[in-house]
Amino acid sequence: MKKVLLFIYLLFNYIITFSQQIGQISFSKNPLNKGQIGNEKKFKSGDAIYATALFPKTLKDYFINRPPAKKFELTVFIYERKAPLYAYQEPSEEQLTFATMWLSGDAMNQKYVTFELAPTPEKCNDYANTDYFFQEFGKKFDGPVNYTENLGKLSAGNHDLRIMVRINDEEVSTGELSITGDDFSMYAKQSETLNQLAKKASAKNTQMPKAMKIDKVLENQMIAALKNSNDWKSQRINAPELLKLQIIDSDWYIRRNELTGVILHRYIRAAVAVKTKNGECGFYPIVSFQEDYIGGKFQPLHYDGIGDFVLMDCANLNAATDK
């Protein structure tokens, strides 16, 4: 009898401890304010879906042992529960998609994250929230764009979904909903609209990196070298107008032969703002320039390579961030 009571006691404590480690995700058809709890469980295709994930502790507490950083990641997974083929089997889960939110600012002090799974485009706020950041992969943003794109792939019928939040590879919050319909393609169209909104919001919140070195002579040499490159002349760089160049390294970097230690060249990088053919502003965060080392001296500066283009609101041209 004592063993039974001990087992029940340990099981009860295990359940209590486990429940304290996993928060709940609630859902709503209407936008949720910060930390507001939703009370919806059943949705129809085309419904807007908003969510609030609660956590046992503040978000910053999950990263207390991590190195300092300006943004921290939280990943949202969407699973579909699949009925078993046979009565003796357990239901299985199939991952539909996942997306990472990068958090900063006041969001880190909260025990919740309010996010949008399928927002009405005109009410979408996640991309405009300066405490949230979603990466762009190819030409599509993570977050609501990703979620709605995958909801748009669901087949006709009822779908039981589990939404799960992970931090540091640990499940910290979970919730379930069901969604029914004959046609889910409206979510795919919604995803395209949300992606355009995300681009505009990203451009509005984007600024060039802070200049780490002021050297007008070197800046003019970089501009001349860039415009003399094949990338510029062939219009691979979609920028008929160069607006601004800022050196983002405080000094040159020396590259040596790994075996002999002989100096090969030195390089330095800049961020370059441009205006595209369609009148949009943006910048290349990393444009590399190089001086080869020949005959005991460095040769004239030449363009070495360029990174990806980042869209930016033209009004932000003279603003600079320390990112």
N, C-alpha and C positions, 0 to 999 in steps of 0.2 A: 504493500500500500504506500509506504514511504517513497519507494522508487517511482510509483505512478505520480504521486504528488510532486516529486522533484522534477519529473519530466514535464508535467503540465506547467510548473513554475518557470522552468528554463524556456519552454516553448513560448509562453506568454511574454517573457522578457525579450526573447528574440524577435517576436512580432512587433512589440513596442519599439525596440531599437531600430528594426528595419524600416518601420513606418516613419520614424523620425528622420531617416536619411533620404527618403524619397518624397518629394513634394507632389502636388496634384496640378494638372493642367485643366482649366475650364474653358468653355467655348461659348461664343455668342454670334448671332447674326448681325449684330450692330457693333460699331466701334466701341472698344473698351478704354476707359481712362486708365491712367497709370495705376496698376495694381488692382483694378476692378475685377470682380469675379463674374464670370459668365454662368448662365444656367441652361444652356442649350446642349442637347445630346444628339438630336436628330435633325438632319439637313436634307434638302432636296437639291438636285443639280441646278446650278445657277445662283444658289444662295451665297451671300458673303459669309466668310468665316473668320472670326477674330479669336485670339487666344490669350490667356494669362497663365504663365507658369509660376507656381509658388515654390520656394526653396526653404530648407530648414535653416539656412544661414545666409548672410549677405553674400553677394557675388564676389566681393573683394576677398572674403575669407577663403574662397576656393582657390585663390591664387597667392595666398600668403607666403607660400614656399617657392614661388616662381620668381625668376629674375624680374627686376623692374621693367615695365613696358608701357607704352602709351595706349595700347589696345589689347584686350584679352578676348579669346574666342569661346563661343558657346555654339554648340551644334544641335540643330533641330532635325530629327529623323521622322519620316512618315512610313509606317508599316501598314500593310493590309492583312487582316486575319483571314486565313483560308480554312474552310471547313475540312475535316478529315475525310478520307475516302471510306474508312470503316469505323464502326461505332466504338471499337476499342482504342482507337487512336486519339491523340490530343490534337487540337487545332494548331496550325502552323502560322508563321508570319513571313510575309514577303516584303522586303524593303522596296518602297516606291521611289523614294528620293531622300536626300538630306541636303542641308545648306548651313553654312556657317555665318553667324552674326559676330562682328567684332565690336566689343563694348568699351566704353570709356565714360569719363565724366560722372555725373550723378547716378547713372545706371548702376555703377559698381557698388553704391552704398545701399542698394535695395535688396529685399528678399524675394523679388519677383522680376519677371520680364514680360511685358505685354507686347505681343507681336501679331502680325497679320498673315494668315494662311491663304486667304482668297479675298482680299479687300475690294470693295467697290473702288474703281480707279480714282474717282473724284474725292474719295475719302481716305485714300492711301496716305499714311503718315510715316511709315518706317523709313523710307528713303530720304525724307526731309529731316528726320531726327538726327541731330548732330552728335548724339551719344551712341548712335548705331552706325556701323559701316558694313557694306556688303561689297564683296569683290565682283568684278566683271570678268567673266570667262568667255573669251572670244568676243561675241557681240551681245551676250546676255548676262544680266545681273543675277547674283544669287538672291535668296530670300523669296519674297512673294512672287517674283517672276518665275523662279524655279518651281515653287509649289503649285502655282496655277497651271503651268505648262504640263506638269505630271498628272494633276487632277483631270486635265483635258484628255488624257489617254485612257481613262477608265472606260470600261465597257458598260453597256446598259445593264441595269439591275441594282441590287443593294450591295454596298461595300462597307464593311466594318473596319475602321481605321484606328490605329494606335499612334499617338503623337508622343515622342519621347525626346527629352532634352538631356544632352550629355555635356559634362565639363571635365576636362582632364581624363577622358575615357571612362568617366563614371556617370552612371545614370542618376540624375538628380531630380527629375520630375517627369510624370507621365499622365496621360489622359486618353480617353476613348470617345469616339463619335461614330455615327453611321451616316452615310449619304446615299440617297436613292435617286435614280433618274433613268430616262430612256436615252438621253443625249448629254454628254459632258463636254462637247466641243466648244461651248461658250467660254470655258475656262482657258482654252488655248488662245482664243481671240483676246481674252482679257489679259493674258500674259504678255501679248505683244504691246498692248496699250500701257501696261505697267512698266514695261521695259523702256518705253519712250519717256515716261515720267521719271524713271530712275536715272536715265541719262541726264535729263535736265536738272534734277536735284543734285546729282553728283557734280555737274559742272558748276552749279551755284555755290557748292561748298568746297570746291577745289581751289587751291592756291599753289603757286610755284614754290619750290624749296627755297629756303633762305640762302642768300649769297654768303659764301664762306671766305671769299677772296675778292678784293676789289683791285683790278689791274686793267685799266682802260686799254693799254697797248696790247696786252694778251687777249682781251675780249675782242678787239678789232681783228687780231690775227685769227682767232677762232671763227669769227663770222666770215672772213675771207676764205678760210680753208673749207668751211662747210659749203659755201656757195660755189666753190670750185670743185666740189666732189661730184662723182657720178650719181650718187643718190639724189642730190639736189637737181642736177642737170636733167636727169632722166625722169624727174617728177615722182620718184618713189616716195620722196617726202612731199606729201600733199600740202605744200605751203608756198604759194607764190609771194607771200609777204612775211618776212622775219620781223617780229615785233620787239623781242627782248632776249638777251643772253645773260645768264648769271652763272658764275663759276661756283660749283658746289663742293669743291675740294679746297682745303686750306693751303695745300702745297702739292708739289709734284710727287708722284709715286715712281720709284725706280724698279724696273724689272730686270732681273739678272738670269743668266743661264744657270739652271738647277745644278749642273755638274761642275762647271768651272767657276761660277760666280762672276763671270765677265758681264759687264753692263750691256744690255741689249737695247734698251730704250727707256724713256720716261713718259708717263702719261698723266693727264689731268682731265677732269670731267666738268661738264656744264649742263645746265637746264636751258632749253631754248623754247621760247614762246613764239607761236606763229598764228597766222590767220589763213584758214583753208580756202579753197576755191569757192565754196558755198557760203563764205562769210563767217564761219564759226571760228572761235578762238580756242586755243589749246596749247599744250606744250609737250615736249619730249623731256622727261625727267632726267634721262642719262644720255648725253652725247659725249663721246670720248675723243680726245685729241692726243696725238703722240709726236714725240721727237726721237728719231732713231739716233743711236750712238755709233758713230763711224769715225775712225781715225782720231780717236781721243777727244772728240767733241760732239755735241748734240747738233743734229741737222735741223733744217727749217720745220716748223710745225705743220702737221697734216692731219686731216680728218681720219678717224679710225673706225667709228661705228655709232649706231644710234639704237635706242630702245623703242618701246611702244609709245604710241600717241595717247595723251590724256586730254579729254575735253574739259574746257574751263570757261566759265562765264567771262566775257570780255571785260566786265567791270572789275574783275579780280586781278587784272594784269599787274597792277602796281602794289598788290598785297603780297606778302610772303609769309610762309609758315616755316616752322622749325621741324616739320615732319621729315 
